[in-house]
Amino acid sequence: MRTVISAGRCRACRIQRMTCARGNAARLGFADRATFVAGDWAAALAGAFDLIVSNPPYVPSREIGELEAEVRTFDPRAALDGG
């Protein structure tokens, strides 16, 4: 998303894959305009924002076992399990 929006700053608050996200930001040339925060996303997003993009867990717990293996074994369960 950050590569599409050329102006401004980006804040990410995802605990899983934080090292990967930081590396991607550096590799793509916007690490100086990105902030990564581990913790409660609502607390991390205090203040005014022009745009918030979210990809919360969305698979019902009872359906996790039915996912294709490449999804079920690739993504952390916390990224999939929406309760």
JOFEN-V667215 format. One record per pair of residues at least 4 apart in sequence whose C-alpha atoms are under 6 Angstrom apart, sorted by the first residue. I is the first residue (numbers start at 0). J is the second residue. If there is no record, write none. Layout:
BEGIN
i = [I:I]
j = [J:J]
END
This chain:
BEGIN
i = [8:8:9:10:10:10:11:12:12:12:12:13:14:23:24:24:25:56:56:56:56:57:57:58:58:58:59:59:60:60:66:68:69:70:76]
j = [32:33:33:33:34:35:35:35:36:37:40:37:37:27:29:30:30:78:79:80:81:79:81:79:80:81:81:82:80:82:71:72:73:74:80]
END
